[in-house]
């Protein structure tokens, strides 16, 4: 299986590095400056799960040759620009972006039946080009498609990712895959970014924990309206066992002076809520607090 990875940031760099280490033919597609760095120095991966290693995938500024799978790992705001680097038609497109709205963008760009719903649960960052830091042992890629024709390629990709040390599975439905991550990602991103606190302090501070739980419950209501089955009896879910120092990519983006994914993460939840007439007062308030923080930067 020949794989291309668009966007070698924390997520894309980790996936590309793991695939290259497993001898999977993989090409990284990125800006010229980033591809030059990777071509010269490779991708230096520091992972608490996969170990420390140096991977040397092929790196190109554009994708000209056909591939079996295109893994899209850009930020949502940079997706349209990044897609200009893709001049080939993949057999399967697996997006690992936060939020929901990128699926429509990709299905307009490629054949709709080749674009699957996909998520990755990971805590990874790219402190500089060609360097990836993966700080949590939790790692999981999930994918699903409403098109039966996509299933054989998804099953094949799951095997390739698993062989590279990246746990992966095919989920039961697109809404289930997307919302089972988004509900808690959104709550974590909103609370950590609004208060600039890590998960441990949020869980142990009654007022902050109440906001975390309320954000999850509001997200669950939207998810159920969208066709996902998200149990409400255990609101925190995997966040109960997550380590105290867990933060969010949105929180890290704000700290680094990068634009946070307000539109991609809580924005997508609030737009879905509006479609169903569901109120999300806690999420809206936290978004306001984050916007106020950004205004003061």
C-alpha positions as CSV (number, residue, x, y, z in Angstrom):
1,X,0.0,0.0,0.0
2,X,1.4,3.4,-1.1
3,X,0.4,6.2,1.3
4,X,0.7,10.0,1.1
5,X,0.5,12.2,4.2
6,X,-0.6,15.8,3.6
7,X,0.6,17.9,6.5
8,X,3.5,16.5,8.6
9,X,2.6,18.3,11.9
10,X,2.2,16.5,15.2
11,X,-0.4,14.1,13.8
12,X,0.8,13.7,10.2
13,X,4.5,13.5,11.2
14,X,3.8,10.8,13.8
15,X,1.8,8.7,11.3
16,X,4.2,9.2,8.4
17,X,7.2,8.4,10.7
18,X,5.6,5.2,12.0
19,X,4.7,4.1,8.5
20,X,8.2,4.8,7.1
21,X,9.8,2.9,10.0
22,X,7.6,-0.1,9.1
23,X,8.8,0.1,5.5
24,X,5.5,1.2,4.1
25,X,6.0,3.3,1.0
26,X,5.0,6.8,2.2
27,X,5.5,10.3,0.8
28,X,5.0,13.4,2.9
29,X,3.5,16.4,1.1
30,X,4.1,19.9,2.6
31,X,5.5,23.3,2.0
32,X,8.9,23.5,0.2
33,X,10.7,24.6,3.4
34,X,9.3,21.7,5.4
35,X,10.0,19.1,2.7
36,X,13.6,20.4,2.5
37,X,14.0,19.9,6.2
38,X,12.6,16.4,6.1
39,X,14.6,15.4,3.0
40,X,17.8,16.5,4.8
41,X,17.1,15.5,8.4
42,X,14.1,13.1,8.3
43,X,11.4,13.1,10.9
44,X,12.7,12.8,14.5
45,X,10.0,11.1,16.5
46,X,9.9,11.1,20.3
47,X,7.0,8.9,21.4
48,X,6.1,7.4,24.8
49,X,4.3,4.6,23.0
50,X,6.4,3.9,19.8
51,X,9.8,5.0,21.2
52,X,12.3,7.4,19.8
53,X,13.4,6.9,16.2
54,X,14.4,8.8,13.1
55,X,12.3,8.1,10.0
56,X,13.1,9.1,6.5
57,X,10.0,9.2,4.3
58,X,10.0,10.6,0.9
59,X,9.1,14.4,1.0
60,X,7.6,16.3,-1.9
61,X,6.0,19.8,-2.3
62,X,3.3,18.3,-4.4
63,X,1.8,14.8,-5.1
64,X,2.0,14.0,-8.7
65,X,1.8,10.2,-8.7
66,X,-1.3,8.1,-7.7
67,X,-1.4,6.6,-4.2
68,X,-3.6,4.1,-2.6
69,X,-4.3,6.3,0.4
70,X,-4.1,10.0,1.1
71,X,-4.0,10.8,4.8
72,X,-5.0,14.4,5.4
73,X,-3.5,15.8,8.6
74,X,-3.6,19.6,8.1
75,X,-5.4,22.1,10.3
76,X,-8.9,22.8,9.1
77,X,-8.1,26.4,8.3
78,X,-5.3,25.4,6.0
79,X,-7.1,22.6,4.2
80,X,-8.1,24.3,1.0
81,X,-4.7,25.8,0.4
82,X,-2.9,22.5,1.2
83,X,-5.1,20.6,-1.2
84,X,-3.6,22.6,-4.1
85,X,-0.5,20.4,-3.6
86,X,-2.5,17.3,-4.5
87,X,-2.4,16.6,-8.3
88,X,-3.2,12.9,-8.1
89,X,-6.3,10.8,-7.4
90,X,-6.1,8.5,-4.4
91,X,-8.2,5.4,-4.0
92,X,-9.0,6.3,-0.4
93,X,-8.9,9.6,1.5
94,X,-8.6,9.5,5.3
95,X,-8.9,12.8,7.0
96,X,-7.5,13.2,10.6
97,X,-8.7,16.7,11.2
98,X,-10.6,18.1,14.1
99,X,-14.2,19.0,13.6
100,X,-16.8,18.0,11.0
101,X,-16.9,20.5,8.1
102,X,-13.8,19.3,6.3
103,X,-15.6,16.1,5.1
104,X,-17.8,18.2,2.8
105,X,-14.7,20.1,1.4
106,X,-12.9,16.8,0.7
107,X,-15.9,15.2,-0.9
108,X,-16.2,18.1,-3.3
109,X,-12.5,17.8,-4.2
110,X,-12.4,14.0,-4.6
111,X,-14.9,11.3,-5.4
112,X,-17.3,11.3,-2.5
113,X,-17.2,7.6,-2.0
114,X,-13.4,7.6,-1.6
115,X,-13.5,10.0,1.3
116,X,-14.1,8.3,4.6
117,X,-14.9,9.8,8.0
118,X,-11.8,9.5,10.2
119,X,-10.4,10.5,13.6
120,X,-7.3,10.1,15.6
121,X,-7.0,10.1,19.3
122,X,-3.5,11.3,20.1
123,X,-1.6,13.9,22.1
124,X,1.2,15.0,19.7
125,X,2.9,18.2,18.8
126,X,5.4,19.5,16.3
127,X,7.8,21.9,18.2
128,X,9.7,22.5,15.0
129,X,9.7,21.2,11.4
130,X,10.8,17.5,11.3
131,X,10.4,16.9,15.0
132,X,7.3,15.2,16.5
133,X,6.7,14.7,20.3
134,X,4.0,12.2,21.2
135,X,3.4,12.5,25.0
136,X,0.6,10.0,25.7
137,X,0.4,6.3,25.3
138,X,-3.2,6.6,24.0
139,X,-3.3,6.3,20.3
140,X,-6.2,5.2,18.1
141,X,-7.3,5.8,14.5
142,X,-11.0,5.2,13.6
143,X,-12.7,5.3,10.3
144,X,-16.1,4.6,8.7
145,X,-17.9,5.2,5.5
146,X,-21.5,5.3,4.3
147,X,-20.3,3.7,1.1
148,X,-19.9,-0.1,1.1
149,X,-17.3,0.2,-1.7
150,X,-14.8,1.9,0.7
151,X,-14.7,-1.0,3.2
152,X,-12.1,-3.2,1.6
153,X,-9.6,-0.4,1.4
154,X,-10.4,0.7,5.0
155,X,-9.8,-2.9,6.2
156,X,-6.5,-2.9,4.3
157,X,-5.4,0.4,5.7
158,X,-6.3,-0.7,9.3
159,X,-3.9,-3.6,8.8
160,X,-1.1,-1.3,7.5
161,X,-1.5,1.2,10.3
162,X,-1.6,-1.6,13.0
163,X,1.5,-3.2,11.6
164,X,3.2,0.2,12.0
165,X,2.3,0.4,15.7
166,X,-0.8,2.7,15.3
167,X,-3.9,1.0,16.6
168,X,-6.8,1.4,14.1
169,X,-10.2,0.1,13.5
170,X,-13.3,0.5,11.3
171,X,-16.2,2.0,13.2
172,X,-19.9,1.3,12.8
173,X,-21.0,4.6,11.2
174,X,-19.7,8.0,10.2
175,X,-21.6,9.9,12.9
176,X,-20.4,7.5,15.5
177,X,-16.8,7.8,14.6
178,X,-16.9,11.6,14.3
179,X,-18.9,12.4,17.4
180,X,-17.4,9.9,19.7
181,X,-14.2,11.9,19.6
182,X,-15.7,15.4,19.0
183,X,-17.9,15.4,22.1
184,X,-15.0,15.2,24.6
185,X,-12.4,16.8,22.4
186,X,-14.6,19.9,22.2
187,X,-15.2,20.0,26.0
188,X,-11.5,19.5,26.7
189,X,-10.5,22.1,24.2
190,X,-13.0,24.7,25.4
191,X,-12.2,24.3,29.1
192,X,-8.5,24.1,28.9
193,X,-8.4,27.1,26.5
194,X,-10.9,29.2,28.3
195,X,-9.1,28.8,31.7
196,X,-5.6,27.9,30.5
197,X,-5.6,25.0,32.9
198,X,-4.7,21.3,32.4
199,X,-7.2,18.5,32.8
200,X,-6.1,17.5,36.3
201,X,-6.9,21.0,37.7
202,X,-10.1,21.2,35.8
203,X,-11.3,17.8,37.1
204,X,-10.4,18.7,40.7
205,X,-11.9,22.3,40.7
206,X,-15.7,22.0,41.2
207,X,-16.6,25.0,39.0
208,X,-14.3,24.0,36.2
209,X,-15.4,20.4,36.4
210,X,-19.0,21.5,36.1
211,X,-18.2,23.4,32.9
212,X,-16.4,20.3,31.5
213,X,-19.3,18.0,32.3
214,X,-21.9,20.5,31.0
215,X,-20.0,20.9,27.8
216,X,-19.9,17.1,27.3
217,X,-23.6,16.7,28.1
218,X,-24.5,19.5,25.6
219,X,-22.3,17.9,23.0
220,X,-23.9,14.5,23.6
221,X,-27.3,16.0,22.9
222,X,-26.1,17.3,19.6
223,X,-24.4,14.0,18.8
224,X,-27.6,12.0,19.4
225,X,-29.5,14.4,17.1
226,X,-26.8,13.8,14.4
227,X,-27.3,10.0,14.6
228,X,-24.5,9.0,17.0
229,X,-25.1,6.9,20.1
230,X,-23.1,8.6,22.9
231,X,-24.0,7.3,26.4
232,X,-24.9,10.0,28.9
233,X,-24.3,7.9,32.1
234,X,-20.6,8.4,32.1
235,X,-20.0,12.0,30.9
236,X,-16.2,12.2,31.3
237,X,-15.7,8.8,29.6
238,X,-12.0,8.4,28.7
239,X,-11.2,11.8,30.3
240,X,-11.7,10.1,33.7
241,X,-8.5,8.0,33.3
242,X,-6.6,10.6,31.3
243,X,-3.4,11.9,32.9
244,X,-3.6,15.2,34.9
245,X,-1.2,17.0,32.6
246,X,-3.4,16.5,29.5
247,X,-4.0,19.7,27.6
248,X,-5.5,20.4,24.2
249,X,-4.1,21.4,20.8
250,X,-6.2,24.5,21.0
251,X,-4.6,25.5,24.3
252,X,-1.1,24.9,22.8
253,X,-2.0,26.9,19.7
254,X,-3.0,29.9,21.9
255,X,0.1,29.6,24.0
256,X,2.3,29.5,20.8
257,X,0.5,32.5,19.2
258,X,-1.1,30.3,16.5
259,X,-4.7,30.7,15.4
260,X,-6.8,28.2,17.5
261,X,-9.4,26.0,15.9
262,X,-12.4,27.8,17.4
263,X,-14.3,27.5,14.2
264,X,-13.3,23.8,13.5
265,X,-14.0,22.4,17.0
266,X,-16.7,24.3,19.0
267,X,-17.8,26.0,15.8
268,X,-18.8,22.7,14.2
269,X,-20.6,21.6,17.4
270,X,-22.6,24.9,17.6
271,X,-23.5,24.8,13.9
272,X,-24.8,21.3,14.3
273,X,-26.7,22.3,17.4
274,X,-28.3,25.2,15.5
275,X,-29.5,22.8,12.8
276,X,-31.4,20.8,15.4
277,X,-32.5,23.8,17.6
278,X,-30.4,22.6,20.6
279,X,-29.1,25.1,23.1
280,X,-25.5,24.9,24.2
281,X,-25.1,27.7,26.7
282,X,-21.9,26.4,28.4
283,X,-20.1,25.8,25.1
284,X,-21.1,29.3,23.9
285,X,-19.9,30.9,27.1
286,X,-16.6,29.1,27.0
287,X,-16.1,30.2,23.4
288,X,-16.8,33.7,24.5
289,X,-14.1,33.4,27.2
290,X,-11.6,32.1,24.7
291,X,-12.4,34.9,22.3
292,X,-11.8,37.4,25.1
293,X,-8.5,35.8,25.9
294,X,-7.5,36.1,22.2
295,X,-8.5,39.7,22.2
296,X,-6.1,40.4,25.0
297,X,-3.1,38.7,23.3
